[in-house]
Amino acid sequence: MGSRSLKVGSSLGLVLLLAACGGSPPTPPEHPIDPPAKPRAQMTMQEKVAFDFQQAVLANKDAYVALFDFVAVGEYEILLHRYDAIGRLENLDEDQKAQFMGEDGTPYPHERERRNVGNFYKILAQRTVGTGGCVASDPRTHYGKQLGTFEELPAETPPGYAKLRTDAVGWLQHGGVVGIKCTGGTGGIAVVYTERPNERGYDLITIYDD
């Protein structure tokens, strides 16, 4: 999760280092935000994801974090590492590639992913949302578009990845990738969601800069 444009999104230290060197994220423009064009009950699921993301980020960090299923995040991120290492992510440095190829498919712990997602609240979520005006769209970047694609893995892949891929494909069959841009913020993000029998109707399972 995070920004693959910084060589690899899960290298949280790189993202935080850049944020530290450059100061706080840019202050989004201040201007009035129109209310939603229709009630939430009449929105598509993609529209609900964008609307709920805006509302949660504007509320507080805890509300934003509560959008995610961190067990699923831990699986999804390890799976993405394998695809990055075998060619999805161009310009992956050799040390990072070796790290990813050395992973055996064991998901990242729930606690780690909760902490990492929380760390992206200011540098991704608040930057993108700003004062609001968020809409759902297709992902903009090449990497964002691939977040919902998991082709067959090579035969020599450690067996632990078979379950991760099966789970990811199943989640995507009942969800997808949503790009979010906001007139009151800067930049954009791509999130992956899967439908769930909870009050909002879904959980988020990863977030990336888009």
PyRosetta script that sets phi, psi and omega in degrees:
from pyrosetta import init, pose_from_sequence

init()
pose = pose_from_sequence("MGSRSLKVGSSLGLVLLLAACGGSPPTPPEHPIDPPAKPRAQMTMQEKVAFDFQQAVLANKDAYVALFDFVAVGEYEILLHRYDAIGRLENLDEDQKAQFMGEDGTPYPHERERRNVGNFYKILAQRTVGTGGCVASDPRTHYGKQLGTFEELPAETPPGYAKLRTDAVGWLQHGGVVGIKCTGGTGGIAVVYTERPNERGYDLITIYDD")
pose.set_psi(1, 156.6)
pose.set_omega(1, 178.9)
pose.set_phi(2, 116.2)
pose.set_psi(2, -125.0)
pose.set_omega(2, -175.5)
pose.set_phi(3, -130.3)
pose.set_psi(3, 108.5)
pose.set_omega(3, 177.1)
pose.set_phi(4, -70.3)
pose.set_psi(4, -14.8)
pose.set_omega(4, 177.6)
pose.set_phi(5, -67.5)
pose.set_psi(5, -17.1)
pose.set_omega(5, 176.4)
pose.set_phi(6, -95.9)
pose.set_psi(6, 45.6)
pose.set_omega(6, -178.6)
pose.set_phi(7, 72.0)
pose.set_psi(7, -45.9)
pose.set_omega(7, 175.9)
pose.set_phi(8, -157.9)
pose.set_psi(8, 134.5)
pose.set_omega(8, -172.1)
pose.set_phi(9, -70.8)
pose.set_psi(9, -32.7)
pose.set_omega(9, -175.9)
pose.set_phi(10, -79.0)
pose.set_psi(10, -5.1)
pose.set_omega(10, 175.2)
pose.set_phi(11, -78.0)
pose.set_psi(11, 76.0)
pose.set_omega(11, -173.3)
pose.set_phi(12, -58.5)
pose.set_psi(12, -33.7)
pose.set_omega(12, -179.3)
pose.set_phi(13, -59.0)
pose.set_psi(13, -38.2)
pose.set_omega(13, 179.2)
pose.set_phi(14, -63.3)
pose.set_psi(14, -43.8)
pose.set_omega(14, -179.5)
pose.set_phi(15, -63.2)
pose.set_psi(15, -46.8)
pose.set_omega(15, -178.1)
pose.set_phi(16, -67.6)
pose.set_psi(16, -33.7)
pose.set_omega(16, 178.1)
pose.set_phi(17, -64.5)
pose.set_psi(17, -44.2)
pose.set_omega(17, 178.4)
pose.set_phi(18, -63.0)
pose.set_psi(18, -40.0)
pose.set_omega(18, 178.7)
pose.set_phi(19, -63.4)
pose.set_psi(19, -40.1)
pose.set_omega(19, -178.8)
pose.set_phi(20, -67.4)
pose.set_psi(20, -40.9)
pose.set_omega(20, -178.5)
pose.set_phi(21, -68.5)
pose.set_psi(21, -35.1)
pose.set_omega(21, -176.0)
pose.set_phi(22, -95.7)
pose.set_psi(22, 1.1)
pose.set_omega(22, -177.6)
pose.set_phi(23, 84.4)
pose.set_psi(23, -162.2)
pose.set_omega(23, -178.2)
pose.set_phi(24, -70.5)
pose.set_psi(24, 155.5)
pose.set_omega(24, 175.9)
pose.set_phi(25, -57.7)
pose.set_psi(25, 153.8)
pose.set_omega(25, -178.6)
pose.set_phi(26, -56.1)
pose.set_psi(26, 139.2)
pose.set_omega(26, 176.3)
pose.set_phi(27, -72.0)
pose.set_psi(27, 122.8)
pose.set_omega(27, -177.7)
pose.set_phi(28, -66.9)
pose.set_psi(28, 156.1)
pose.set_omega(28, 179.2)
pose.set_phi(29, -63.0)
pose.set_psi(29, 144.7)
pose.set_omega(29, 179.2)
pose.set_phi(30, -97.1)
pose.set_psi(30, 115.4)
pose.set_omega(30, 173.6)
pose.set_phi(31, -159.0)
pose.set_psi(31, 158.2)
pose.set_omega(31, -175.5)
pose.set_phi(32, -61.0)
pose.set_psi(32, 144.3)
pose.set_omega(32, 178.1)
pose.set_phi(33, -112.0)
pose.set_psi(33, 124.8)
pose.set_omega(33, 179.9)
pose.set_phi(34, -68.8)
pose.set_psi(34, 148.2)
pose.set_omega(34, 175.5)
pose.set_phi(35, -67.1)
pose.set_psi(35, 163.9)
pose.set_omega(35, 179.2)
pose.set_phi(36, -55.7)
pose.set_psi(36, 145.7)
pose.set_omega(36, -177.4)
pose.set_phi(37, -70.3)
pose.set_psi(37, -20.5)
pose.set_omega(37, -179.5)
pose.set_phi(38, -150.1)
pose.set_psi(38, 159.9)
pose.set_omega(38, 178.9)
pose.set_phi(39, -61.6)
pose.set_psi(39, 152.7)
pose.set_omega(39, -179.0)
pose.set_phi(40, -56.2)
pose.set_psi(40, -38.1)
pose.set_omega(40, -177.6)
pose.set_phi(41, -61.1)
pose.set_psi(41, -21.9)
pose.set_omega(41, -179.5)
pose.set_phi(42, -97.4)
pose.set_psi(42, 0.9)
pose.set_omega(42, -178.4)
pose.set_phi(43, -81.0)
pose.set_psi(43, 153.0)
pose.set_omega(43, 167.5)
pose.set_phi(44, -69.1)
pose.set_psi(44, 166.5)
pose.set_omega(44, 179.1)
pose.set_phi(45, -62.6)
pose.set_psi(45, -38.1)
pose.set_omega(45, 178.5)
pose.set_phi(46, -63.6)
pose.set_psi(46, -40.3)
pose.set_omega(46, 177.6)
pose.set_phi(47, -65.8)
pose.set_psi(47, -38.4)
pose.set_omega(47, 177.1)
pose.set_phi(48, -62.5)
pose.set_psi(48, -40.9)
pose.set_omega(48, 179.6)
pose.set_phi(49, -59.8)
pose.set_psi(49, -47.3)
pose.set_omega(49, -179.8)
pose.set_phi(50, -65.4)
pose.set_psi(50, -43.5)
pose.set_omega(50, -179.7)
pose.set_phi(51, -63.7)
pose.set_psi(51, -47.5)
pose.set_omega(51, -179.2)
pose.set_phi(52, -64.7)
pose.set_psi(52, -37.4)
pose.set_omega(52, 179.0)
pose.set_phi(53, -61.7)
pose.set_psi(53, -46.2)
pose.set_omega(53, 177.8)
pose.set_phi(54, -57.8)
pose.set_psi(54, -49.9)
pose.set_omega(54, -176.5)
pose.set_phi(55, -62.3)
pose.set_psi(55, -40.7)
pose.set_omega(55, -178.9)
pose.set_phi(56, -67.1)
pose.set_psi(56, -45.4)
pose.set_omega(56, -178.3)
pose.set_phi(57, -65.4)
pose.set_psi(57, -39.4)
pose.set_omega(57, 177.8)
pose.set_phi(58, -68.3)
pose.set_psi(58, -26.0)
pose.set_omega(58, -179.2)
pose.set_phi(59, -73.8)
pose.set_psi(59, -64.4)
pose.set_omega(59, -179.6)
pose.set_phi(60, -179.1)
pose.set_psi(60, 171.7)
pose.set_omega(60, -177.9)
pose.set_phi(61, -62.4)
pose.set_psi(61, -39.4)
pose.set_omega(61, -178.7)
pose.set_phi(62, -62.4)
pose.set_psi(62, -40.6)
pose.set_omega(62, 179.1)
pose.set_phi(63, -65.0)
pose.set_psi(63, -39.2)
pose.set_omega(63, 176.3)
pose.set_phi(64, -62.9)
pose.set_psi(64, -48.6)
pose.set_omega(64, -179.1)
pose.set_phi(65, -61.0)
pose.set_psi(65, -34.3)
pose.set_omega(65, -177.3)
pose.set_phi(66, -67.5)
pose.set_psi(66, -10.0)
pose.set_omega(66, 178.3)
pose.set_phi(67, -74.2)
pose.set_psi(67, -15.8)
pose.set_omega(67, -168.6)
pose.set_phi(68, -104.2)
pose.set_psi(68, 147.8)
pose.set_omega(68, 168.0)
pose.set_phi(69, -100.4)
pose.set_psi(69, 106.5)
pose.set_omega(69, -170.2)
pose.set_phi(70, -78.6)
pose.set_psi(70, -19.7)
pose.set_omega(70, 171.2)
pose.set_phi(71, -66.4)
pose.set_psi(71, -45.1)
pose.set_omega(71, 177.8)
pose.set_phi(72, -66.0)
pose.set_psi(72, -40.1)
pose.set_omega(72, 178.1)
pose.set_phi(73, -57.9)
pose.set_psi(73, -43.5)
pose.set_omega(73, -179.4)
pose.set_phi(74, -62.5)
pose.set_psi(74, -36.2)
pose.set_omega(74, 175.8)
pose.set_phi(75, -71.1)
pose.set_psi(75, -46.3)
pose.set_omega(75, -173.7)
pose.set_phi(76, -63.1)
pose.set_psi(76, -40.6)
pose.set_omega(76, -176.4)
pose.set_phi(77, -68.0)
pose.set_psi(77, -42.7)
pose.set_omega(77, 177.4)
pose.set_phi(78, -63.0)
pose.set_psi(78, -39.9)
pose.set_omega(78, 178.2)
pose.set_phi(79, -63.3)
pose.set_psi(79, -44.6)
pose.set_omega(79, 178.2)
pose.set_phi(80, -60.7)
pose.set_psi(80, -35.8)
pose.set_omega(80, 177.6)
pose.set_phi(81, -56.4)
pose.set_psi(81, -43.8)
pose.set_omega(81, -178.6)
pose.set_phi(82, -63.4)
pose.set_psi(82, -44.4)
pose.set_omega(82, 178.8)
pose.set_phi(83, -66.4)
pose.set_psi(83, -37.3)
pose.set_omega(83, 175.8)
pose.set_phi(84, -59.8)
pose.set_psi(84, -45.2)
pose.set_omega(84, -174.6)
pose.set_phi(85, -68.4)
pose.set_psi(85, -29.3)
pose.set_omega(85, -177.7)
pose.set_phi(86, -95.2)
pose.set_psi(86, 12.1)
pose.set_omega(86, 169.7)
pose.set_phi(87, 131.3)
pose.set_psi(87, -10.7)
pose.set_omega(87, -178.5)
pose.set_phi(88, -66.0)
pose.set_psi(88, -39.3)
pose.set_omega(88, -177.6)
pose.set_phi(89, -100.3)
pose.set_psi(89, 107.0)
pose.set_omega(89, 176.4)
pose.set_phi(90, -71.5)
pose.set_psi(90, 155.5)
pose.set_omega(90, 177.9)
pose.set_phi(91, 66.3)
pose.set_psi(91, 22.0)
pose.set_omega(91, 174.8)
pose.set_phi(92, -72.7)
pose.set_psi(92, 123.5)
pose.set_omega(92, -176.8)
pose.set_phi(93, -69.8)
pose.set_psi(93, 159.1)
pose.set_omega(93, -171.1)
pose.set_phi(94, -64.5)
pose.set_psi(94, -36.5)
pose.set_omega(94, 178.6)
pose.set_phi(95, -64.1)
pose.set_psi(95, -44.0)
pose.set_omega(95, 179.9)
pose.set_phi(96, -67.3)
pose.set_psi(96, -39.6)
pose.set_omega(96, 177.7)
pose.set_phi(97, -61.9)
pose.set_psi(97, -43.0)
pose.set_omega(97, 178.4)
pose.set_phi(98, -62.2)
pose.set_psi(98, -40.2)
pose.set_omega(98, 178.1)
pose.set_phi(99, -61.8)
pose.set_psi(99, -47.1)
pose.set_omega(99, -177.9)
pose.set_phi(100, -65.6)
pose.set_psi(100, -41.0)
pose.set_omega(100, -179.9)
pose.set_phi(101, -70.1)
pose.set_psi(101, -20.7)
pose.set_omega(101, 177.6)
pose.set_phi(102, -81.7)
pose.set_psi(102, -9.8)
pose.set_omega(102, 178.0)
pose.set_phi(103, -75.5)
pose.set_psi(103, 147.8)
pose.set_omega(103, -174.5)
pose.set_phi(104, -108.5)
pose.set_psi(104, 9.0)
pose.set_omega(104, -179.6)
pose.set_phi(105, 95.2)
pose.set_psi(105, 5.6)
pose.set_omega(105, 175.7)
pose.set_phi(106, -74.0)
pose.set_psi(106, 122.3)
pose.set_omega(106, -176.8)
pose.set_phi(107, -62.7)
pose.set_psi(107, 152.2)
pose.set_omega(107, 172.5)
pose.set_phi(108, -67.1)
pose.set_psi(108, 147.1)
pose.set_omega(108, -179.0)
pose.set_phi(109, -65.8)
pose.set_psi(109, 150.0)
pose.set_omega(109, 177.3)
pose.set_phi(110, -50.8)
pose.set_psi(110, -44.8)
pose.set_omega(110, -175.0)
pose.set_phi(111, -65.6)
pose.set_psi(111, -38.9)
pose.set_omega(111, 178.9)
pose.set_phi(112, -62.5)
pose.set_psi(112, -44.6)
pose.set_omega(112, -176.5)
pose.set_phi(113, -70.6)
pose.set_psi(113, -35.5)
pose.set_omega(113, 175.0)
pose.set_phi(114, -60.8)
pose.set_psi(114, -43.5)
pose.set_omega(114, -179.8)
pose.set_phi(115, -65.2)
pose.set_psi(115, -45.2)
pose.set_omega(115, -177.8)
pose.set_phi(116, -65.6)
pose.set_psi(116, -44.6)
pose.set_omega(116, 177.9)
pose.set_phi(117, -60.8)
pose.set_psi(117, -41.1)
pose.set_omega(117, 177.3)
pose.set_phi(118, -61.3)
pose.set_psi(118, -37.2)
pose.set_omega(118, 179.7)
pose.set_phi(119, -66.6)
pose.set_psi(119, -20.9)
pose.set_omega(119, 178.8)
pose.set_phi(120, -88.4)
pose.set_psi(120, 2.7)
pose.set_omega(120, -177.8)
pose.set_phi(121, -58.6)
pose.set_psi(121, -50.2)
pose.set_omega(121, -177.5)
pose.set_phi(122, -78.3)
pose.set_psi(122, -47.4)
pose.set_omega(122, -168.5)
pose.set_phi(123, -79.6)
pose.set_psi(123, -18.4)
pose.set_omega(123, 175.1)
pose.set_phi(124, -118.5)
pose.set_psi(124, -55.7)
pose.set_omega(124, -171.8)
pose.set_phi(125, -67.9)
pose.set_psi(125, -55.7)
pose.set_omega(125, -178.7)
pose.set_phi(126, -65.8)
pose.set_psi(126, -36.8)
pose.set_omega(126, 176.9)
pose.set_phi(127, -58.5)
pose.set_psi(127, -45.3)
pose.set_omega(127, -176.6)
pose.set_phi(128, -71.6)
pose.set_psi(128, -46.7)
pose.set_omega(128, -175.1)
pose.set_phi(129, -72.8)
pose.set_psi(129, -43.9)
pose.set_omega(129, -177.3)
pose.set_phi(130, 56.6)
pose.set_psi(130, -118.5)
pose.set_omega(130, 179.1)
pose.set_phi(131, -97.7)
pose.set_psi(131, 0.8)
pose.set_omega(131, 175.4)
pose.set_phi(132, 120.3)
pose.set_psi(132, -152.3)
pose.set_omega(132, -178.2)
pose.set_phi(133, 73.2)
pose.set_psi(133, 36.3)
pose.set_omega(133, -174.0)
pose.set_phi(134, -85.3)
pose.set_psi(134, 141.5)
pose.set_omega(134, 177.6)
pose.set_phi(135, -133.6)
pose.set_psi(135, 153.0)
pose.set_omega(135, 176.6)
pose.set_phi(136, -86.6)
pose.set_psi(136, 144.0)
pose.set_omega(136, 178.6)
pose.set_phi(137, -155.1)
pose.set_psi(137, 178.0)
pose.set_omega(137, 171.1)
pose.set_phi(138, -72.5)
pose.set_psi(138, 148.9)
pose.set_omega(138, 175.4)
pose.set_phi(139, -57.0)
pose.set_psi(139, 148.1)
pose.set_omega(139, -177.0)
pose.set_phi(140, -89.1)
pose.set_psi(140, -43.0)
pose.set_omega(140, -172.7)
pose.set_phi(141, -85.0)
pose.set_psi(141, 160.7)
pose.set_omega(141, 177.0)
pose.set_phi(142, -60.4)
pose.set_psi(142, -42.9)
pose.set_omega(142, -179.1)
pose.set_phi(143, -66.5)
pose.set_psi(143, -40.8)
pose.set_omega(143, 178.8)
pose.set_phi(144, -59.7)
pose.set_psi(144, -39.6)
pose.set_omega(144, 179.2)
pose.set_phi(145, -64.7)
pose.set_psi(145, -27.9)
pose.set_omega(145, -177.5)
pose.set_phi(146, -86.3)
pose.set_psi(146, -6.0)
pose.set_omega(146, -176.7)
pose.set_phi(147, -62.3)
pose.set_psi(147, -19.8)
pose.set_omega(147, 179.4)
pose.set_phi(148, -106.6)
pose.set_psi(148, 19.6)
pose.set_omega(148, -176.8)
pose.set_phi(149, -124.0)
pose.set_psi(149, 124.7)
pose.set_omega(149, 178.9)
pose.set_phi(150, -136.9)
pose.set_psi(150, 87.6)
pose.set_omega(150, 178.1)
pose.set_phi(151, -68.4)
pose.set_psi(151, 168.0)
pose.set_omega(151, 178.9)
pose.set_phi(152, -56.7)
pose.set_psi(152, 139.0)
pose.set_omega(152, 178.6)
pose.set_phi(153, -86.7)
pose.set_psi(153, 155.9)
pose.set_omega(153, 178.4)
pose.set_phi(154, -59.0)
pose.set_psi(154, 154.6)
pose.set_omega(154, -175.3)
pose.set_phi(155, -61.2)
pose.set_psi(155, -30.5)
pose.set_omega(155, -177.1)
pose.set_phi(156, -81.0)
pose.set_psi(156, 1.8)
pose.set_omega(156, 179.5)
pose.set_phi(157, -63.1)
pose.set_psi(157, 136.2)
pose.set_omega(157, 177.3)
pose.set_phi(158, -52.9)
pose.set_psi(158, 142.3)
pose.set_omega(158, -173.0)
pose.set_phi(159, -60.9)
pose.set_psi(159, -23.1)
pose.set_omega(159, -179.4)
pose.set_phi(160, -60.6)
pose.set_psi(160, -23.1)
pose.set_omega(160, -177.8)
pose.set_phi(161, -75.4)
pose.set_psi(161, -18.6)
pose.set_omega(161, -179.3)
pose.set_phi(162, -61.6)
pose.set_psi(162, -44.9)
pose.set_omega(162, 178.5)
pose.set_phi(163, -65.1)
pose.set_psi(163, -41.6)
pose.set_omega(163, -179.1)
pose.set_phi(164, -60.5)
pose.set_psi(164, -43.9)
pose.set_omega(164, -179.7)
pose.set_phi(165, -66.7)
pose.set_psi(165, -42.6)
pose.set_omega(165, 178.4)
pose.set_phi(166, -60.2)
pose.set_psi(166, -44.4)
pose.set_omega(166, 179.0)
pose.set_phi(167, -62.9)
pose.set_psi(167, -45.8)
pose.set_omega(167, -177.4)
pose.set_phi(168, -62.7)
pose.set_psi(168, -44.4)
pose.set_omega(168, 179.2)
pose.set_phi(169, -62.6)
pose.set_psi(169, -40.2)
pose.set_omega(169, 177.9)
pose.set_phi(170, -64.3)
pose.set_psi(170, -42.3)
pose.set_omega(170, 177.7)
pose.set_phi(171, -62.5)
pose.set_psi(171, -41.4)
pose.set_omega(171, -177.9)
pose.set_phi(172, -70.5)
pose.set_psi(172, -27.2)
pose.set_omega(172, 176.0)
pose.set_phi(173, -64.3)
pose.set_psi(173, -22.4)
pose.set_omega(173, 178.1)
pose.set_phi(174, -118.8)
pose.set_psi(174, 30.5)
pose.set_omega(174, -178.5)
pose.set_phi(175, -168.1)
pose.set_psi(175, -142.0)
pose.set_omega(175, -179.7)
pose.set_phi(176, 162.3)
pose.set_psi(176, -167.6)
pose.set_omega(176, -179.1)
pose.set_phi(177, -109.8)
pose.set_psi(177, 133.3)
pose.set_omega(177, 179.8)
pose.set_phi(178, -124.8)
pose.set_psi(178, 126.5)
pose.set_omega(178, 169.5)
pose.set_phi(179, -85.3)
pose.set_psi(179, 141.2)
pose.set_omega(179, 179.5)
pose.set_phi(180, -127.5)
pose.set_psi(180, 124.2)
pose.set_omega(180, 171.9)
pose.set_phi(181, -128.3)
pose.set_psi(181, 150.6)
pose.set_omega(181, -173.5)
pose.set_phi(182, -135.6)
pose.set_psi(182, 133.9)
pose.set_omega(182, -179.7)
pose.set_phi(183, -66.7)
pose.set_psi(183, -22.0)
pose.set_omega(183, 179.7)
pose.set_phi(184, -93.1)
pose.set_psi(184, 2.9)
pose.set_omega(184, -178.1)
pose.set_phi(185, -129.1)
pose.set_psi(185, -165.3)
pose.set_omega(185, 179.0)
pose.set_phi(186, -130.4)
pose.set_psi(186, 150.5)
pose.set_omega(186, 179.8)
pose.set_phi(187, 71.5)
pose.set_psi(187, -159.1)
pose.set_omega(187, 179.6)
pose.set_phi(188, -162.2)
pose.set_psi(188, 168.7)
pose.set_omega(188, 177.1)
pose.set_phi(189, -134.6)
pose.set_psi(189, 162.9)
pose.set_omega(189, 169.0)
pose.set_phi(190, -123.0)
pose.set_psi(190, 131.8)
pose.set_omega(190, 177.1)
pose.set_phi(191, -123.1)
pose.set_psi(191, 150.8)
pose.set_omega(191, 173.5)
pose.set_phi(192, -107.9)
pose.set_psi(192, 133.2)
pose.set_omega(192, 179.7)
pose.set_phi(193, -127.1)
pose.set_psi(193, 158.4)
pose.set_omega(193, 171.0)
pose.set_phi(194, -138.4)
pose.set_psi(194, 140.5)
pose.set_omega(194, -177.1)
pose.set_phi(195, -68.5)
pose.set_psi(195, 142.6)
pose.set_omega(195, -178.1)
pose.set_phi(196, -142.5)
pose.set_psi(196, 153.1)
pose.set_omega(196, 178.6)
pose.set_phi(197, -82.2)
pose.set_psi(197, 54.8)
pose.set_omega(197, 175.7)
pose.set_phi(198, -115.8)
pose.set_psi(198, -177.8)
pose.set_omega(198, -172.5)
pose.set_phi(199, -60.8)
pose.set_psi(199, -39.4)
pose.set_omega(199, -178.4)
pose.set_phi(200, -86.0)
pose.set_psi(200, -17.7)
pose.set_omega(200, 175.6)
pose.set_phi(201, 97.3)
pose.set_psi(201, 2.3)
pose.set_omega(201, -177.7)
pose.set_phi(202, -167.4)
pose.set_psi(202, 167.9)
pose.set_omega(202, 168.2)
pose.set_phi(203, -128.3)
pose.set_psi(203, 151.3)
pose.set_omega(203, 170.4)
pose.set_phi(204, -87.0)
pose.set_psi(204, 145.1)
pose.set_omega(204, -177.8)
pose.set_phi(205, -127.5)
pose.set_psi(205, -1.3)
pose.set_omega(205, 164.8)
pose.set_phi(206, -171.0)
pose.set_psi(206, 165.1)
pose.set_omega(206, 180.0)
pose.set_phi(207, -144.6)
pose.set_psi(207, 134.2)
pose.set_omega(207, 178.6)
pose.set_phi(208, -138.2)
pose.set_psi(208, 152.4)
pose.set_omega(208, 170.3)
pose.set_phi(209, -63.3)
pose.set_psi(209, 139.2)
pose.set_omega(209, -179.5)
pose.set_phi(210, -136.5)
pose.dump_pdb("model.pdb")
